[in-house]
Amino acid sequence: MNLQELIEARAEKLAEMKALNEANPTMDETVQAKYDALHAEFQTLNRDVEIAKTENKLSNEIDDVIPPVENVLTANAEYRNGFDNYVAGQNLGEAVAAMTEGVDTDGGYTVPESYQNTVVRLLNDLSATRSISTVLSTNSTRNIPTEGTAPTFTWIDEGGTYGETASTFGNKTLGAYKLGGIIKVSDELLQDTMINFESYMAGQIALGIDKAEAPAFATGDGNKKPTGYLTTAPVGANSTTAATDAVTADELIDIFYDLKAEYRKTATWRMTDATEKAIRKLKDSNGNYIYDAGMNNSGKSSLLGRPIVIDNSMPELGAGNKFAVIGDFKSFQIADRGGMTLQRLNEKYADVGMVGFRVTKRVDAKVIIAEAFNAGQNAAS
């Protein structure tokens, strides 16, 4: 339960205790035992409320250990020139002096905004999940209101009274998981003036980030990494197949319609290449393929009118596996936190004629509205 649910449960338990006490000024052994049990449950809920409050406070303090980057992200020409020289290994003393405002706690330097924009553009082109999800950049943890009960409107007579309604909201917090790696570049490449080194490095950084992000965005467990869309995707009432390693056309229709109608019109299918291949082979009673391969000018595949975006980080058809997801990925939110940093490692690989560049960024992602997704799952046995 989240904090609000815990507080409401505690209030309900207290009300039960009060009612029991008022109804029984003198308690016999049975009533006393019931009261003691309620009191024990109240104490447990009270403890859980305090723990949840502390967790919320600590999560909101995460920004205290993440350096602010607003001034650096709008870096001036001097900072950008200093960064370019730092990466290229030219006039290092002057370059470092020009970037003193961009030093982070790990000793790296914040990547200028224009450079980061190049990386992000390449990353969004590379990442199938980013391309269909909601992506935001922020320097703070953000409590995001999620699904609740919608207000109820009614028809009112002229001069009539408006009914009072309330919407309830939960909340989910996007954090800042640390992601990083080292790119090794040869001395020869650094010295080759014919190479567009900014473009090369931006491409390498984007490739490294995408390779780490892709499986986390799909199946991440939230432990030092994002929580994947497949991890939290519910399996609808009619979305489990009869077979342990196959799916029928009828079952695909059930999976599709187990997703609420309001999300189906903007939904996207996710599955592996192997799963799509198996579905392509499904035939009707006349031996005709039922799959809409989307062999049109766009070359895009679709299933039941909705596009398929391949994710080979997902499980394939197999016992107990969630092999397909249909959902509105605008409800999968990715947050790029703070600024990207880069540190030049001159000595670490000098004996093999290379220079290392240590890159660090922070990111989190999770499903914001669970009901916007539905997973198809094979039978366990």
C-alpha positions in Angstrom: 0.0 0.0 0.0 1.1 3.6 -0.6 1.2 6.2 2.1 -2.4 7.4 1.4 -3.8 3.9 1.5 -1.9 3.2 4.8 -3.3 6.3 6.4 -6.8 5.4 5.3 -6.4 1.8 6.6 -5.1 3.1 9.9 -8.1 5.5 10.3 -10.5 2.6 9.6 -8.8 0.4 12.2 -9.0 3.2 14.8 -12.7 3.7 14.0 -13.3 0.0 14.6 -11.5 0.2 17.9 -13.5 3.2 19.0 -16.9 1.6 18.0 -16.0 -1.6 19.8 -15.0 0.3 23.0 -18.1 2.5 23.0 -20.4 -0.5 22.5 -18.7 -2.5 25.3 -17.9 -0.3 28.3 -17.1 -3.5 30.2 -15.4 -6.0 28.0 -15.5 -9.8 28.6 -12.6 -12.0 27.6 -13.8 -12.5 24.0 -14.4 -8.8 23.3 -11.1 -7.9 25.0 -9.3 -10.3 22.7 -11.0 -8.8 19.7 -10.0 -5.3 20.8 -6.4 -6.4 21.5 -6.2 -7.8 17.9 -7.5 -4.5 16.4 -5.0 -2.6 18.5 -2.2 -4.7 17.3 -3.2 -4.2 13.7 -3.5 -0.4 14.4 0.0 -0.4 15.8 1.4 -2.2 12.8 -0.3 0.2 10.4 1.0 3.1 12.5 4.5 1.8 12.1 4.1 1.3 8.4 2.8 4.9 8.0 5.9 6.3 9.7 8.2 4.1 7.5 6.4 5.3 4.3 6.7 8.9 5.4 10.4 8.4 6.0 10.8 6.7 2.6 9.0 9.6 0.9 11.2 12.1 2.6 14.4 10.3 1.7 13.3 10.0 -2.0 12.7 13.7 -2.1 16.2 14.3 -0.8 17.9 12.5 -3.7 18.5 15.9 -5.4 20.9 16.8 -2.6 23.4 14.4 -3.9 22.9 15.1 -7.6 24.7 18.3 -8.7 22.5 21.0 -10.3 23.4 21.5 -13.9 21.1 24.3 -15.1 24.0 26.7 -15.6 26.2 24.2 -17.3 23.5 22.9 -19.6 23.3 26.3 -21.2 27.1 26.4 -21.5 28.6 29.4 -23.2 31.1 29.2 -26.1 34.0 29.2 -23.7 32.8 26.2 -21.9 32.0 24.4 -25.1 35.4 25.2 -26.6 37.0 24.0 -23.4 35.1 20.7 -23.5 36.0 20.1 -27.1 39.7 20.6 -26.3 39.4 18.4 -23.3 38.0 15.5 -25.3 40.5 16.0 -28.1 43.4 16.2 -25.6 44.4 19.7 -26.7 45.5 22.5 -24.3 44.2 20.4 -21.4 45.2 23.0 -18.7 43.2 25.7 -20.4 40.3 23.4 -21.1 40.0 22.2 -17.5 40.2 25.8 -16.3 37.3 26.8 -18.6 35.1 24.0 -17.2 35.5 24.4 -13.5 31.7 25.1 -13.1 30.9 21.7 -14.7 32.8 19.4 -12.3 30.6 16.7 -10.8 31.2 14.7 -7.6 32.9 11.8 -9.6 35.4 14.1 -11.2 33.8 14.2 -14.6 32.7 17.2 -16.6 29.1 18.0 -17.6 28.6 17.5 -21.3 27.4 20.7 -23.0 23.8 21.0 -23.9 24.4 20.9 -27.7 26.5 17.8 -27.3 23.9 16.1 -25.1 21.2 17.0 -27.6 23.1 15.1 -30.3 23.4 12.1 -28.0 19.7 12.2 -27.1 18.7 12.5 -30.7 20.8 9.5 -31.7 19.5 7.6 -28.6 15.9 8.3 -29.4 16.5 7.1 -33.0 18.2 3.9 -31.7 15.8 3.1 -28.9 12.5 1.5 -29.9 11.1 2.0 -26.5 12.1 5.7 -26.2 10.5 6.4 -29.6 7.0 5.4 -28.5 7.2 6.4 -24.8 6.9 9.6 -22.8 10.5 11.0 -22.3 11.2 13.9 -20.0 14.3 15.6 -18.6 14.3 16.8 -15.0 16.7 17.6 -12.2 14.2 16.6 -9.4 12.4 13.5 -8.3 8.9 14.0 -9.5 5.7 12.6 -7.9 3.4 11.8 -10.8 -0.4 11.5 -10.2 -1.7 8.3 -11.6 -5.0 6.7 -12.2 -7.8 7.2 -9.7 -11.6 7.3 -9.7 -13.0 9.8 -12.2 -15.4 12.5 -10.9 -19.1 11.8 -11.6 -21.1 14.5 -13.4 -24.9 14.6 -13.5 -27.6 16.6 -15.3 -28.8 19.5 -13.2 -32.0 21.5 -13.2 -31.6 25.3 -13.7 -30.8 26.6 -10.2 -30.3 23.1 -9.0 -27.6 21.9 -6.6 -24.2 20.6 -7.9 -23.3 17.2 -6.5 -19.9 16.9 -4.8 -17.4 14.5 -6.3 -13.8 13.8 -5.7 -11.0 12.2 -7.8 -8.5 10.0 -6.0 -4.9 9.7 -7.1 -2.0 7.5 -6.2 1.6 8.6 -6.9 4.7 7.1 -8.3 8.2 8.6 -8.0 10.8 8.6 -10.8 14.3 8.4 -9.3 17.8 8.6 -10.7 19.6 5.4 -11.3 23.2 5.7 -12.3 24.3 4.3 -15.7 27.8 4.5 -17.1 30.6 3.0 -19.0 34.0 3.6 -20.5 34.6 4.2 -24.2 38.2 3.4 -25.5 39.5 5.4 -28.4 42.8 4.9 -30.2 45.4 7.7 -30.2 45.3 7.5 -34.0 41.6 8.2 -34.2 41.9 11.2 -31.8 44.7 12.6 -34.0 42.9 12.1 -37.3 41.6 15.5 -38.3 39.4 14.0 -41.0 37.2 12.3 -38.4 34.2 14.2 -37.0 35.0 13.2 -33.5 32.0 14.8 -31.9 29.7 12.7 -34.1 31.7 9.6 -33.5 31.7 9.9 -29.7 28.0 10.9 -29.6 27.2 7.7 -31.6 29.3 5.5 -29.3 27.7 7.0 -26.2 24.2 6.5 -27.6 25.0 2.9 -28.5 26.3 2.1 -25.0 23.4 3.7 -23.3 20.8 2.0 -25.5 22.4 -1.4 -25.0 22.0 -1.0 -21.2 18.6 0.7 -21.2 16.8 -1.7 -23.6 16.6 -4.7 -21.3 15.9 -2.5 -18.2 13.0 -0.7 -20.0 11.5 -4.1 -20.8 12.2 -6.4 -17.8 14.0 -4.3 -15.2 13.1 -5.1 -11.6 13.6 -1.6 -10.1 16.7 -2.7 -8.2 19.4 -0.1 -9.1 17.7 0.1 -12.5 14.3 1.2 -14.1 11.2 -0.9 -13.7 10.3 -2.5 -17.1 6.9 -2.2 -18.7 6.8 -6.0 -19.0 7.5 -6.4 -15.3 4.4 -4.6 -14.2 2.1 -5.4 -17.2 -1.0 -7.3 -15.9 -2.2 -10.5 -17.6 -5.8 -10.1 -18.5 -8.5 -12.6 -17.5 -8.5 -14.2 -21.0 -4.8 -13.6 -21.9 -3.2 -16.9 -20.9 -2.8 -19.3 -23.7 -3.7 -23.0 -23.6 -0.3 -24.1 -24.8 3.0 -23.6 -23.1 4.9 -22.4 -26.2 2.4 -21.2 -28.7 -0.5 -18.8 -29.3 -3.5 -19.1 -31.5 -5.3 -16.4 -33.5 -8.3 -16.5 -31.2 -6.0 -16.1 -28.2 -4.4 -13.0 -29.8 -7.8 -11.5 -30.2 -8.5 -12.2 -26.5 -5.2 -10.6 -25.5 -6.1 -7.5 -27.5 -9.6 -7.1 -26.1 -8.4 -7.6 -22.5 -6.9 -4.2 -22.9 -9.5 -1.5 -22.1 -11.0 0.2 -25.1 -9.7 3.7 -24.3 -6.1 2.4 -24.6 -6.5 0.1 -27.6 -6.8 3.0 -30.1 -3.3 4.2 -29.3 -1.7 0.9 -28.3 1.4 -0.7 -29.6 2.3 -4.4 -29.6 5.7 -5.5 -28.3 7.3 -8.9 -28.8 10.5 -10.5 -30.0 11.4 -11.3 -33.6 10.9 -15.0 -32.9 7.4 -14.4 -31.5 6.4 -12.3 -34.5 7.7 -15.0 -36.8 5.5 -17.6 -35.1 2.5 -15.3 -35.4 3.2 -14.7 -39.0 2.8 -18.4 -39.7 -0.7 -18.7 -38.3 -3.3 -19.7 -40.9 -7.0 -19.9 -41.1 -9.0 -23.0 -42.0 -8.4 -22.4 -45.7 -4.7 -22.3 -45.2 -4.4 -18.5 -45.7 -2.1 -16.5 -43.5 -4.1 -14.3 -41.0 -1.3 -12.0 -40.1 -1.4 -8.4 -41.5 2.3 -8.2 -42.5 1.8 -4.5 -43.4 3.4 -4.9 -46.8 2.7 -1.4 -47.8 4.8 1.6 -48.7 5.7 2.2 -45.0 6.8 -1.4 -44.5 5.5 -1.4 -41.0 3.9 -4.6 -39.5 0.6 -4.5 -37.6 -1.6 -6.9 -35.7 -5.3 -6.3 -35.3 -4.8 -2.8 -36.6 -2.1 -1.8 -34.1 1.6 -1.5 -34.9 4.2 -4.0 -33.8 7.5 -2.7 -32.4 10.1 -5.4 -31.8 11.8 -5.8 -28.4 14.2 -8.7 -28.3 14.8 -8.0 -24.6 11.4 -9.7 -23.9 11.0 -13.4 -23.4 10.0 -15.6 -26.3 7.1 -18.1 -26.4 7.7 -20.5 -23.5 6.2 -21.9 -20.4 4.9 -19.2 -18.1 6.5 -16.4 -20.2 4.9 -13.1 -20.9 5.6 -13.3 -24.6 3.6 -10.2 -25.9 2.4 -6.9 -24.6 -0.2 -4.5 -26.0 -0.4 -1.1 -24.4 -0.4 2.7 -24.7 3.3 3.4 -24.2 2.6 7.1 -23.5 1.9 5.7 -20.0 5.5 4.4 -19.8 7.5 7.3 -18.6 11.3 7.7 -19.0 13.1 10.4 -17.0 16.6 11.5 -18.0 17.9 13.0 -14.7 20.4 15.8 -14.5 23.3 16.2 -16.9 25.5 13.7 -18.6 29.1 13.8 -17.5 32.4 12.7 -19.2 35.8 12.1 -17.8 39.0 11.6 -19.8 41.2 8.8 -18.6 44.7 9.6 -20.0 46.8 7.0 -18.2 44.5 4.0 -17.8 45.0 2.6 -21.3 48.2 4.5 -22.3 50.2 1.3 -22.6 48.0 0.1 -25.5 47.9 3.4 -27.2 44.3 4.3 -26.2 42.5 6.9 -24.2 39.4 6.1 -22.1 36.3 8.3 -21.7 34.1 7.5 -18.7 30.5 8.5 -19.3 27.8 8.8 -16.6 24.1 9.6 -16.9 21.1 9.1 -14.6 17.8 7.7 -15.7 14.6 6.0 -14.4 11.5 4.6 -16.1 8.3 2.9 -15.1 4.7 2.4 -16.0 2.5 5.2 -14.7 -0.9 3.7 -15.5 -0.9 -0.1 -15.1 -4.3 -0.6 -16.8 -2.9 0.9 -20.0 -1.1 -2.4 -20.6 -2.0 -6.0 -21.0 0.3 -9.0 -21.4 -0.2 -12.3 -23.2 1.3 -15.2 -21.2 1.9 -18.8 -22.0 0.5 -21.5 -19.8 2.9 -22.6 -17.1 2.4 -26.3 -17.8 
